[in-house]
Amino acid sequence: MSQIDKLLQKLNENPKDLKFSELARIFKNFGYMMAAGGKTSGSSITFRNAGGDKFTMHKPHPGDELKPYAVRSAKVFLKERGLI
């Protein structure tokens, strides 16, 4: 099982310990690039693909661990697009 397969399995299990860096790898695997919104965006991060589809979320700080609502939101986004 590849590392991305393990991350996808972890995401599907609704983990309480998914890290932002792991989610970023999942999005990158599906062709989404991470972009910050500029000086006034604060900790808002957007993942965009070549087709203009985007997912925006709050980047956790000071740690890397995502809140459960952020994990659910990302999971719904990816499911709606048939990626997982």
Rosetta constraint file for C-alpha pairs under 8 A:
AtomPair CA 1 CA 5 HARMONIC 6.10 0.50
AtomPair CA 1 CA 6 HARMONIC 6.75 0.50
AtomPair CA 2 CA 6 HARMONIC 6.37 0.50
AtomPair CA 3 CA 7 HARMONIC 6.28 0.50
AtomPair CA 4 CA 8 HARMONIC 6.13 0.50
AtomPair CA 4 CA 25 HARMONIC 7.70 0.50
AtomPair CA 4 CA 26 HARMONIC 6.76 0.50
AtomPair CA 4 CA 29 HARMONIC 7.67 0.50
AtomPair CA 5 CA 9 HARMONIC 6.12 0.50
AtomPair CA 6 CA 10 HARMONIC 6.12 0.50
AtomPair CA 7 CA 11 HARMONIC 6.15 0.50
AtomPair CA 7 CA 22 HARMONIC 6.97 0.50
AtomPair CA 7 CA 26 HARMONIC 7.14 0.50
AtomPair CA 8 CA 12 HARMONIC 6.22 0.50
AtomPair CA 8 CA 26 HARMONIC 7.19 0.50
AtomPair CA 8 CA 84 HARMONIC 7.67 0.50
AtomPair CA 9 CA 13 HARMONIC 6.46 0.50
AtomPair CA 10 CA 14 HARMONIC 7.05 0.50
AtomPair CA 10 CA 15 HARMONIC 6.44 0.50
AtomPair CA 10 CA 18 HARMONIC 7.76 0.50
AtomPair CA 11 CA 15 HARMONIC 6.36 0.50
AtomPair CA 11 CA 18 HARMONIC 7.38 0.50
AtomPair CA 11 CA 71 HARMONIC 7.46 0.50
AtomPair CA 11 CA 75 HARMONIC 7.11 0.50
AtomPair CA 12 CA 75 HARMONIC 7.50 0.50
AtomPair CA 14 CA 68 HARMONIC 7.68 0.50
AtomPair CA 14 CA 71 HARMONIC 7.08 0.50
AtomPair CA 14 CA 72 HARMONIC 7.11 0.50
AtomPair CA 15 CA 68 HARMONIC 7.51 0.50
AtomPair CA 15 CA 71 HARMONIC 7.80 0.50
AtomPair CA 16 CA 66 HARMONIC 7.70 0.50
AtomPair CA 16 CA 67 HARMONIC 7.26 0.50
AtomPair CA 16 CA 68 HARMONIC 5.97 0.50
AtomPair CA 17 CA 65 HARMONIC 6.05 0.50
AtomPair CA 17 CA 66 HARMONIC 6.98 0.50
AtomPair CA 18 CA 22 HARMONIC 6.73 0.50
AtomPair CA 18 CA 23 HARMONIC 7.34 0.50
AtomPair CA 18 CA 65 HARMONIC 5.89 0.50
AtomPair CA 18 CA 66 HARMONIC 5.89 0.50
AtomPair CA 18 CA 71 HARMONIC 7.44 0.50
AtomPair CA 19 CA 23 HARMONIC 6.46 0.50
AtomPair CA 19 CA 64 HARMONIC 5.28 0.50
AtomPair CA 19 CA 65 HARMONIC 4.30 0.50
AtomPair CA 19 CA 66 HARMONIC 5.53 0.50
AtomPair CA 20 CA 24 HARMONIC 6.08 0.50
AtomPair CA 20 CA 59 HARMONIC 7.10 0.50
AtomPair CA 20 CA 60 HARMONIC 7.21 0.50
AtomPair CA 20 CA 64 HARMONIC 5.40 0.50
AtomPair CA 20 CA 65 HARMONIC 6.02 0.50
AtomPair CA 20 CA 66 HARMONIC 5.90 0.50
AtomPair CA 21 CA 25 HARMONIC 6.36 0.50
AtomPair CA 21 CA 64 HARMONIC 7.02 0.50
AtomPair CA 22 CA 26 HARMONIC 6.46 0.50
AtomPair CA 23 CA 27 HARMONIC 6.30 0.50
AtomPair CA 24 CA 28 HARMONIC 6.07 0.50
AtomPair CA 24 CA 34 HARMONIC 7.44 0.50
AtomPair CA 25 CA 29 HARMONIC 6.10 0.50
AtomPair CA 26 CA 30 HARMONIC 6.70 0.50
AtomPair CA 27 CA 31 HARMONIC 6.54 0.50
AtomPair CA 27 CA 32 HARMONIC 5.18 0.50
AtomPair CA 27 CA 33 HARMONIC 7.31 0.50
AtomPair CA 27 CA 47 HARMONIC 7.19 0.50
AtomPair CA 28 CA 32 HARMONIC 4.86 0.50
AtomPair CA 28 CA 33 HARMONIC 5.91 0.50
AtomPair CA 28 CA 34 HARMONIC 7.93 0.50
AtomPair CA 30 CA 83 HARMONIC 7.45 0.50
AtomPair CA 31 CA 49 HARMONIC 5.65 0.50
AtomPair CA 31 CA 50 HARMONIC 7.50 0.50
AtomPair CA 32 CA 47 HARMONIC 5.42 0.50
AtomPair CA 32 CA 48 HARMONIC 4.87 0.50
AtomPair CA 32 CA 49 HARMONIC 4.28 0.50
AtomPair CA 32 CA 50 HARMONIC 7.53 0.50
AtomPair CA 33 CA 47 HARMONIC 5.27 0.50
AtomPair CA 33 CA 48 HARMONIC 5.31 0.50
AtomPair CA 33 CA 49 HARMONIC 6.19 0.50
AtomPair CA 34 CA 45 HARMONIC 6.87 0.50
AtomPair CA 34 CA 46 HARMONIC 5.77 0.50
AtomPair CA 34 CA 47 HARMONIC 4.47 0.50
AtomPair CA 34 CA 48 HARMONIC 6.54 0.50
AtomPair CA 35 CA 45 HARMONIC 6.04 0.50
AtomPair CA 35 CA 46 HARMONIC 5.26 0.50
AtomPair CA 35 CA 47 HARMONIC 6.16 0.50
AtomPair CA 35 CA 48 HARMONIC 7.42 0.50
AtomPair CA 36 CA 41 HARMONIC 7.16 0.50
AtomPair CA 36 CA 43 HARMONIC 7.95 0.50
AtomPair CA 36 CA 44 HARMONIC 6.62 0.50
AtomPair CA 36 CA 45 HARMONIC 4.98 0.50
AtomPair CA 36 CA 46 HARMONIC 6.21 0.50
AtomPair CA 37 CA 41 HARMONIC 4.93 0.50
AtomPair CA 37 CA 42 HARMONIC 7.88 0.50
AtomPair CA 37 CA 44 HARMONIC 6.60 0.50
AtomPair CA 37 CA 45 HARMONIC 6.55 0.50
AtomPair CA 37 CA 46 HARMONIC 7.14 0.50
AtomPair CA 38 CA 42 HARMONIC 7.93 0.50
AtomPair CA 43 CA 58 HARMONIC 5.67 0.50
AtomPair CA 43 CA 59 HARMONIC 5.30 0.50
AtomPair CA 43 CA 60 HARMONIC 7.56 0.50
AtomPair CA 44 CA 56 HARMONIC 6.82 0.50
AtomPair CA 44 CA 57 HARMONIC 5.70 0.50
AtomPair CA 44 CA 58 HARMONIC 4.64 0.50
AtomPair CA 44 CA 59 HARMONIC 5.96 0.50
AtomPair CA 45 CA 56 HARMONIC 5.61 0.50
AtomPair CA 45 CA 57 HARMONIC 5.47 0.50
AtomPair CA 45 CA 58 HARMONIC 6.06 0.50
AtomPair CA 45 CA 59 HARMONIC 6.12 0.50
AtomPair CA 46 CA 54 HARMONIC 6.47 0.50
AtomPair CA 46 CA 55 HARMONIC 5.51 0.50
AtomPair CA 46 CA 56 HARMONIC 4.20 0.50
AtomPair CA 46 CA 57 HARMONIC 6.42 0.50
AtomPair CA 47 CA 54 HARMONIC 5.44 0.50
AtomPair CA 47 CA 55 HARMONIC 5.18 0.50
AtomPair CA 47 CA 56 HARMONIC 6.36 0.50
AtomPair CA 48 CA 52 HARMONIC 6.12 0.50
AtomPair CA 48 CA 53 HARMONIC 5.64 0.50
AtomPair CA 48 CA 54 HARMONIC 4.38 0.50
AtomPair CA 48 CA 55 HARMONIC 6.67 0.50
AtomPair CA 49 CA 53 HARMONIC 5.58 0.50
AtomPair CA 49 CA 54 HARMONIC 6.65 0.50
AtomPair CA 55 CA 74 HARMONIC 7.78 0.50
AtomPair CA 55 CA 77 HARMONIC 7.45 0.50
AtomPair CA 57 CA 70 HARMONIC 7.20 0.50
AtomPair CA 58 CA 70 HARMONIC 7.90 0.50
AtomPair CA 59 CA 66 HARMONIC 7.89 0.50
AtomPair CA 60 CA 64 HARMONIC 5.75 0.50
AtomPair CA 60 CA 65 HARMONIC 6.53 0.50
AtomPair CA 60 CA 66 HARMONIC 6.10 0.50
AtomPair CA 60 CA 67 HARMONIC 7.88 0.50
AtomPair CA 66 CA 70 HARMONIC 6.25 0.50
AtomPair CA 66 CA 71 HARMONIC 6.62 0.50
AtomPair CA 67 CA 71 HARMONIC 6.61 0.50
AtomPair CA 68 CA 72 HARMONIC 6.26 0.50
AtomPair CA 69 CA 73 HARMONIC 6.06 0.50
AtomPair CA 70 CA 74 HARMONIC 6.17 0.50
AtomPair CA 71 CA 75 HARMONIC 6.10 0.50
AtomPair CA 72 CA 76 HARMONIC 6.15 0.50
AtomPair CA 73 CA 77 HARMONIC 6.22 0.50
AtomPair CA 74 CA 78 HARMONIC 6.23 0.50
AtomPair CA 75 CA 79 HARMONIC 6.09 0.50
AtomPair CA 75 CA 84 HARMONIC 7.99 0.50
AtomPair CA 76 CA 80 HARMONIC 6.03 0.50
AtomPair CA 77 CA 81 HARMONIC 6.63 0.50
AtomPair CA 78 CA 82 HARMONIC 6.43 0.50
AtomPair CA 78 CA 83 HARMONIC 5.31 0.50
AtomPair CA 78 CA 84 HARMONIC 5.96 0.50
AtomPair CA 79 CA 83 HARMONIC 5.78 0.50
AtomPair CA 79 CA 84 HARMONIC 5.20 0.50
